Every structure is written in structure tokens, then in C-alpha cells.
């Protein structure tokens, strides 16, 4: 009888200890940052992932990897008529599916994993075909990240500044509009292995209140520009930026001063015929000023083989000024 009585409190104590341990385990918080480290070590381990091998195609097939691209234009610094180039700062994003990077999200607790080292995963070999200069931004930290989502999607985002060539047709200068392109293409992977596509729904975004000194961004258009070479066909994307030149600057700096010079040269018609020094000095001064104005205009433009609209204007003004001086000599 005595052993049975002593066994009852012992069993009750055991039950209470087990219940307390269960409650402690339940209330203990899971460190999901530690889980992220474990997941990264698991999916990016040297035995489970090779960054040199491209992802498979759609639905795990052997088709080309699909990379969707979108841009956010942060600023356009300069548009140079002389060098025929423009500078732009943008956030460039690529997104693709790599099924080798799938992981358990712990019932939605881990939305995505973030990396800052692009060499840890496979990266598309995209380059800007009309680039002259470019650089990354590293202040305070490198402006780049890679997000890996539970279903294997990879998002790559980076902030870059580029100087791009922009061939211009200046026949209507300064009443012209120019189309400057931004071209992106694969350098080594052909369309059998890699295809670039624009992201569906607003693939190019422009910062609000974009300010340009002498131009207005009218619109932009996205298109494809696949190229064929001796080594195969390569996927290519392009966005065309349509810039319209602001006329008010040239009205104040060129057209109004030229008109005033022509009018001043005509003042000699109202001077007395015997006032030879005054008429000669006025005619020569306006002629030299007009020639200097023409030289200054041409100095801000590249030498081209065709006649520009501004050349016609300055030529007519120069003819009027020279005609006023010639009238004094002949009449």
C-alpha cells in the first residue's frame, strides 16, 4: 500500500515537468535570421549550386533562360550636341527563375533572402551596347542587392550611371527633336540559351518632375533589337527616349540678338550721307558682331556636312548686315 501511495506523487511530478517543458518549447522564439543563414548555406553550398551553369528554361525544360528587365530613370544630367551623347542615372533590374534556389519559407516567415554579392549566383551577361562610360555607386555601401524568393525567383537590382552615344540629326536645329536610345544585349549567350524580355506592365519608369536644361522628355518607347552575327543570334532590348528641344533659350540667346543687330545696321540709312565715319563704323561693327555671333553658334555644335536651320537664319542676317554696309559703298 505504501509504495503505491509514494508512486502517485512521483508520476504527478513527471507529468508537471513534461508539461512545463512543452510550454517552454512552445513559447521559445525561433531565430529566423539564423534560419536564413542555414538556408543560404544549404542552397548555395559548393555541392548543391554552381554559379557557372545557367538556369533551365520554362517549366524545367532545356529551353533558354528567360530574364525580364525593367528600368527606373532617376535623372538625365546632360545631353551634349557636340559629343552626341547623353548621361543618365538609373536603377536597373533583372528577374529570372532559378529552380535550384527553391527553399522552405517556414510558413511565410521568410519572404525572401537578400545577397549583396552577385558572384554567388548565376548572372545574365547583359551589357549596354551604346555605352561610352559607366560606373557603379558605392557610397555609403554598394547600391546593389539580390533577392532570392522561396519559389526560386531571383531579383537583381543595381544603381548605375551611364554615358551613352546618341547620334543626332541637326538639320532642323534648334527646332529639332532627337531620339536617344538605350540598348541592352547579351554578350556571350545566344538566344538558344538566354532571352531578354521587357517586364509586363510599365517596364520603364521615369522619376517625376524630371528637369532638363534645354530639352523636354516627350515620351519613351520600348522595343526589341535582336542582332545576328557570325557567332549566332543575341537577344537585345532597347528603349527610345524622345527629347524635344526647348526653343525659348535659343529665342533669347540667338534669334532676338540677331534681329537687333540687323535693325541696328539699318540705322545707317537714316544717318546723314556726309557722316561717313559714323556710317562706316556702324556698318563694320555690326558686321563683325554678327560674324562673332555666328562663330559662337557654330562652336557649340559639331561640324556636320549638311546645312542646319540655324545656318540659314544666321546667313540671312549676315547678308542683311553686309547689304547695309554695301549700300553705303555703292549708293
VENZIGI-V45252 format. One record per residue. N is the residue number from 0. SS is DSSP state (H for helix, E for strand, - for the rest). OMEGA is omega in radians with two decimals (* if undefined). Layout:
BEGIN
n->[N & N]
ss->[SS & SS]
omega->[OMEGA & OMEGA]
END
This chain:
BEGIN
n->[0 & 1 & 2 & 3 & 4 & 5 & 6 & 7 & 8 & 9 & 10 & 11 & 12 & 13 & 14 & 15 & 16 & 17 & 18 & 19 & 20 & 21 & 22 & 23 & 24 & 25 & 26 & 27 & 28 & 29 & 30 & 31 & 32 & 33 & 34 & 35 & 36 & 37 & 38 & 39 & 40 & 41 & 42 & 43 & 44 & 45 & 46 & 47 & 48 & 49 & 50 & 51 & 52 & 53 & 54 & 55 & 56 & 57 & 58 & 59 & 60 & 61 & 62 & 63 & 64 & 65 & 66 & 67 & 68 & 69 & 70 & 71 & 72 & 73 & 74 & 75 & 76 & 77 & 78 & 79 & 80 & 81 & 82 & 83 & 84 & 85 & 86 & 87 & 88 & 89 & 90 & 91 & 92 & 93 & 94 & 95 & 96 & 97 & 98 & 99 & 100 & 101 & 102 & 103 & 104 & 105 & 106 & 107 & 108 & 109 & 110 & 111 & 112 & 113 & 114 & 115 & 116 & 117 & 118 & 119 & 120 & 121 & 122 & 123 & 124 & 125 & 126 & 127 & 128 & 129 & 130 & 131 & 132 & 133 & 134 & 135 & 136 & 137 & 138 & 139 & 140 & 141 & 142 & 143 & 144 & 145 & 146 & 147 & 148 & 149 & 150 & 151 & 152 & 153 & 154 & 155 & 156 & 157 & 158 & 159 & 160 & 161 & 162 & 163 & 164 & 165 & 166 & 167 & 168 & 169 & 170 & 171 & 172 & 173 & 174 & 175 & 176 & 177 & 178 & 179 & 180 & 181 & 182 & 183 & 184 & 185 & 186 & 187 & 188 & 189 & 190 & 191 & 192 & 193 & 194 & 195 & 196 & 197 & 198 & 199 & 200 & 201 & 202 & 203 & 204 & 205 & 206 & 207 & 208 & 209 & 210 & 211 & 212 & 213 & 214 & 215 & 216 & 217 & 218 & 219 & 220 & 221 & 222 & 223 & 224 & 225 & 226 & 227 & 228 & 229 & 230 & 231 & 232 & 233 & 234 & 235 & 236 & 237 & 238 & 239 & 240 & 241 & 242 & 243 & 244 & 245 & 246 & 247 & 248 & 249 & 250 & 251 & 252 & 253 & 254 & 255 & 256 & 257 & 258 & 259 & 260 & 261 & 262 & 263 & 264 & 265 & 266 & 267 & 268 & 269 & 270 & 271 & 272 & 273 & 274 & 275 & 276 & 277 & 278 & 279 & 280 & 281 & 282 & 283 & 284 & 285 & 286 & 287 & 288 & 289 & 290 & 291 & 292 & 293 & 294 & 295 & 296 & 297 & 298 & 299 & 300 & 301 & 302 & 303 & 304 & 305 & 306 & 307 & 308 & 309 & 310 & 311 & 312 & 313 & 314 & 315 & 316 & 317 & 318 & 319 & 320 & 321 & 322 & 323 & 324 & 325 & 326 & 327 & 328 & 329 & 330]
ss->[- & H & H & H & H & H & H & H & H & H & H & H & H & H & H & H & H & H & H & H & H & H & H & H & H & H & H & - & - & - & - & H & H & H & H & H & H & H & H & H & H & H & H & - & - & - & - & - & - & - & - & - & - & - & - & - & - & H & H & H & - & - & - & - & E & E & E & E & E & E & E & E & E & E & E & E & E & E & E & E & - & - & - & - & E & E & E & E & E & E & E & E & E & E & E & E & E & - & H & H & H & - & - & - & - & - & - & - & - & - & - & E & E & E & E & - & - & H & H & H & - & - & - & - & - & E & E & E & - & - & E & E & E & E & E & E & - & - & - & - & - & - & - & E & E & E & E & E & E & - & - & - & E & E & E & E & E & E & E & E & E & E & E & E & E & - & - & - & - & - & - & - & - & - & - & - & E & E & E & E & E & E & E & E & E & E & - & - & - & - & - & - & - & E & E & E & E & E & - & - & - & - & - & E & E & E & - & - & - & - & - & - & - & - & E & E & E & E & E & E & E & E & E & E & - & - & E & E & E & - & - & E & E & E & - & E & E & E & E & E & E & E & E & E & E & - & H & H & H & H & H & H & H & H & H & H & H & H & H & H & H & H & H & H & H & H & H & H & H & H & - & - & - & - & - & H & H & H & H & H & H & H & H & H & H & H & H & H & H & H & H & H & H & H & H & H & H & H & H & - & - & - & - & - & - & - & - & - & H & H & H & H & H & H & H & H & H & H & H & H & H & H & H & H & H & H & H & H & H & H & -]
omega->[-3.11 & 3.10 & -3.14 & 3.14 & -3.14 & -3.12 & -3.09 & 3.10 & 3.14 & 3.12 & 3.13 & 3.13 & 3.12 & 3.13 & -3.14 & 3.12 & 3.11 & 3.14 & 3.12 & 3.12 & 3.11 & 3.13 & 3.14 & 3.12 & -3.12 & -3.07 & -3.13 & -3.12 & 3.10 & 3.10 & -3.09 & 3.04 & 3.07 & 3.08 & 3.10 & 3.09 & 3.14 & 3.14 & 3.12 & 3.11 & -3.10 & -3.04 & -3.12 & 3.11 & -3.10 & -3.13 & -3.07 & -3.07 & 3.08 & -3.08 & 3.13 & -3.08 & -3.13 & 3.08 & 3.09 & -3.13 & -3.12 & 3.12 & 3.07 & -3.14 & 3.13 & 3.13 & -3.11 & 3.02 & -3.13 & 3.13 & 3.13 & -2.98 & 2.96 & -3.04 & 2.96 & -3.11 & -3.10 & -3.13 & 3.01 & -2.97 & -3.05 & 2.97 & -3.02 & 3.07 & -3.09 & -3.11 & -3.08 & -3.14 & 3.06 & -3.11 & -3.08 & 3.01 & -3.05 & 2.96 & -3.06 & -3.10 & 3.02 & 3.11 & 3.14 & -3.10 & 3.08 & -3.02 & 3.10 & -3.07 & 3.09 & 3.13 & 3.12 & -3.10 & 3.11 & 3.09 & 3.06 & 3.14 & 3.11 & -3.10 & 3.10 & 3.06 & -3.08 & 3.06 & 3.03 & 3.13 & -3.06 & -3.09 & 3.13 & -3.12 & 3.06 & -3.12 & 3.04 & -3.09 & -3.11 & 3.01 & -3.14 & -2.96 & 3.14 & 3.14 & 2.99 & 3.11 & 3.10 & 3.08 & 3.07 & 3.12 & -3.04 & -3.14 & -0.02 & 3.05 & 3.09 & -3.09 & -3.11 & 3.01 & 3.05 & 3.09 & 3.11 & -3.10 & -3.03 & -3.10 & 3.05 & 3.12 & -3.13 & 3.09 & 3.12 & -3.11 & -3.13 & 3.07 & -3.08 & 3.03 & -3.04 & 2.93 & -2.97 & 3.10 & -3.13 & 3.10 & -3.05 & 3.00 & -3.01 & -3.12 & -3.11 & -3.12 & 0.07 & 3.12 & -2.97 & 2.97 & -3.08 & 3.07 & 3.10 & -3.05 & 2.98 & -3.04 & 3.12 & -3.07 & 3.03 & -3.09 & -3.04 & -3.12 & 3.08 & -3.12 & 3.05 & -3.09 & -3.04 & 3.12 & 3.06 & 3.09 & 3.02 & 3.09 & -3.12 & 3.09 & 3.04 & -3.11 & 3.13 & 3.11 & -3.14 & -3.14 & 3.13 & 3.11 & 3.07 & -3.07 & 3.06 & -3.06 & -3.02 & -3.10 & 3.00 & 3.10 & -3.08 & -3.12 & 3.07 & -3.08 & 3.09 & -3.10 & 3.10 & -3.05 & -3.12 & -3.09 & 3.10 & 3.10 & 3.12 & -3.09 & 3.09 & 3.12 & -3.06 & -3.14 & -3.07 & 3.05 & 3.06 & 3.01 & -3.14 & 3.11 & -3.14 & 3.14 & 3.07 & -3.09 & 3.09 & -3.04 & -3.03 & 3.13 & -3.09 & 3.06 & -3.10 & -3.02 & -3.03 & -2.96 & -3.14 & 3.08 & 3.11 & 3.10 & 3.13 & 3.11 & 3.12 & 3.14 & 3.12 & 3.13 & 3.13 & 3.11 & -3.13 & 3.12 & -3.13 & 3.09 & 3.13 & -3.10 & -3.13 & 3.13 & -3.07 & -3.13 & -3.11 & -3.11 & 3.14 & -3.13 & 3.12 & -3.13 & -3.14 & -3.13 & 3.13 & 3.12 & 3.12 & 3.11 & 3.12 & 3.10 & 3.09 & 3.10 & 3.12 & 3.12 & 3.10 & 3.10 & -3.13 & 3.13 & -3.14 & -3.12 & 3.10 & 3.07 & -3.12 & -3.04 & -3.09 & -3.13 & 3.14 & 3.12 & 3.13 & 3.09 & 3.11 & -3.12 & -3.13 & 3.10 & 3.11 & 3.12 & 3.13 & 3.11 & 3.11 & -3.12 & 3.13 & 3.11 & 3.11 & 3.10 & -3.14 & 3.13 & 3.12 & -3.10 & -3.03 & -3.04 & *]
END
